[in-house]
Amino acid sequence: MTNFWAELKKPIIALAPMAGVTDAAFRLVCKDFGADVIYTEFASTNALVHGNEATRKMIAFDPGEQPVVCQIFGSDPEMYGKAAGILEEMGFAGVDINFGCPAYKVVAHGGGVSLMRDPKRCAELVQAACEGVKSIPVSIKIRASICKENCDRKDPANHVTALDLVDAIKHLSVAAVMIHGRSYEKPFDGETNTDVIRQVKRAFKGIVIANGGIYTPEDAKRMLDETGADGVGLARGVRGSPWLFKQIKDYLATGAYKEFSWEERKQLALKHSAAALKTKGGWGIVEMRKHLAWYVHGTPHAARLRAQLVRVKTLKDVETILAE
Ligand SMILES: Cc1cc2nc3c(=O)[nH]c(=O)nc-3n(C[C@H](O)[C@H](O)[C@H](O)COP(=O)(O)O)c2cc1C
């Protein structure tokens, strides 16, 4: 197996998957700022196996992004095996399985975090993916815990935890685990549970990437210190500030990092918009609206700029508004 995970320099700073955000243009921007591993948006195993053109387009990547891991979701082992094989043929460096998504449309079809309720079933899916590839590594993304069905959500004894899942897959050749230290019940808010991440790091032999609530270089260092993880996964913290990858690396190496000026943000927003236009055509600029709003967040006149940027249709629109 060509396990790229084992060859990465630690700590690994990864771009975590975000549906609707981590498209090719944004991934390239993050790579430029030093992201060590890049995850795609999640893709349906069924869609991949049935040759859905939109899904293939969504996960298409530039060789310059490597190592790129494609994340998949679904509930049928046969589909996992086939989808993993397709991804290997497409040239991905790894395949990741989503056991963390709380979105209704995924959970309602028996995928995402709901699978964590049945660790044995998760192991079957992971095994199918491992058997579907010849030489690329398989990884998983999990949450701290999920309550069992119809139970008292406040009673910790009624939860399936990340440790239960890691125990169930320990006999399989899983190369890495990204753990989001929040439960299904508190999907995106509140404290990240660093205890459970530390326990997973002790229990799992492969690479452990800690995720949840990292917005600053100091957050990243604290996460690494408290969990002993091999790296961190960045999600909302890099929306509108992809330079966080560089800041974290600088801070870990020297204890200091530089802030990015408004001029630098503007240049980056333009470069990102041009990449979006190149990869997705005119629709790429429409999809850039949210990124542009994130780029101007916290700057003087942010509200006025945002009101204009959420209506852009062309690269020229972006240039004109940012030049004002
Ligand atoms: C808009 C959005 C889309 C996401 N999509 C995915 C996804 O496709 N797969 C996945 O495993 N996690 C997904 N996540 C979860 C993130 O990868 C991450 O685990 C979570 O946001 C916690 O990290 P943070 O606190 O740094 O944002 C998504 C999160 C957001 C905000």
The ligand as an SDF file (V2000), in Angstrom:
LIG
                    3D

 31 33  0  0  0  0  0  0  0  0999 V2000
  -20.5690   23.9200    5.5160 C   0  0  0  0  0  0  0  0  0  0  0  0
  -19.9630   22.6710    6.1210 C   0  0  0  0  0  0  0  0  0  0  0  0
  -19.9330   21.5190    5.3680 C   0  0  0  0  0  0  0  0  0  0  0  0
  -19.3750   20.3460    5.9090 C   0  0  0  0  0  0  0  0  0  0  0  0
  -19.2960   19.2310    5.1290 N   0  0  0  0  0  0  0  0  0  0  0  0
  -18.6910   18.1100    5.6180 C   0  0  0  0  0  0  0  0  0  0  0  0
  -18.5120   16.9690    4.7930 C   0  0  0  0  0  0  0  0  0  0  0  0
  -18.8530   16.9400    3.6030 O   0  0  0  0  0  0  0  0  0  0  0  0
  -17.9180   15.8720    5.3560 N   0  0  0  0  0  0  0  0  0  0  0  0
  -17.5130   15.8610    6.6650 C   0  0  0  0  0  0  0  0  0  0  0  0
  -16.9740   14.8620    7.1270 O   0  0  0  0  0  0  0  0  0  0  0  0
  -17.6480   16.9410    7.4460 N   0  0  0  0  0  0  0  0  0  0  0  0
  -18.2090   18.0600    6.9520 C   0  0  0  0  0  0  0  0  0  0  0  0
  -18.3070   19.1700    7.7340 N   0  0  0  0  0  0  0  0  0  0  0  0
  -17.7430   19.1440    9.0890 C   0  0  0  0  0  0  0  0  0  0  0  0
  -16.3180   19.7120    9.1140 C   0  0  0  0  0  0  0  0  0  0  0  0
  -15.4310   18.9150    8.3530 O   0  0  0  0  0  0  0  0  0  0  0  0
  -15.8020   19.7910   10.5640 C   0  0  0  0  0  0  0  0  0  0  0  0
  -15.7580   18.4910   11.0980 O   0  0  0  0  0  0  0  0  0  0  0  0
  -16.6770   20.6500   11.4600 C   0  0  0  0  0  0  0  0  0  0  0  0
  -17.0590   21.8550   10.8270 O   0  0  0  0  0  0  0  0  0  0  0  0
  -15.9490   20.9690   12.7740 C   0  0  0  0  0  0  0  0  0  0  0  0
  -14.7660   21.6860   12.5390 O   0  0  0  0  0  0  0  0  0  0  0  0
  -14.6990   23.2890   12.7940 P   0  0  0  0  0  0  0  0  0  0  0  0
  -15.2140   23.5230   14.1920 O   0  0  0  0  0  0  0  0  0  0  0  0
  -13.2430   23.6080   12.6150 O   0  0  0  0  0  0  0  0  0  0  0  0
  -15.5890   23.9200   11.7670 O   0  0  0  0  0  0  0  0  0  0  0  0
  -18.8710   20.3430    7.2340 C   0  0  0  0  0  0  0  0  0  0  0  0
  -18.9220   21.5180    7.9710 C   0  0  0  0  0  0  0  0  0  0  0  0
  -19.4480   22.6750    7.4440 C   0  0  0  0  0  0  0  0  0  0  0  0
  -19.4580   23.9250    8.2740 C   0  0  0  0  0  0  0  0  0  0  0  0
  1  2  1  0
  2  3  1  0
  2 30  2  0
  3  4  2  0
  4  5  1  0
  4 28  1  0
  5  6  2  0
  6  7  1  0
  6 13  1  0
  7  8  2  0
  7  9  1  0
  9 10  1  0
 10 11  2  0
 10 12  1  0
 12 13  2  0
 13 14  1  0
 14 15  1  0
 14 28  1  0
 15 16  1  0
 16 17  1  0
 16 18  1  0
 18 19  1  0
 18 20  1  0
 20 21  1  0
 20 22  1  0
 22 23  1  0
 23 24  1  0
 24 25  2  0
 24 26  1  0
 24 27  1  0
 28 29  2  0
 29 30  1  0
 30 31  1  0
M  END
$$$$
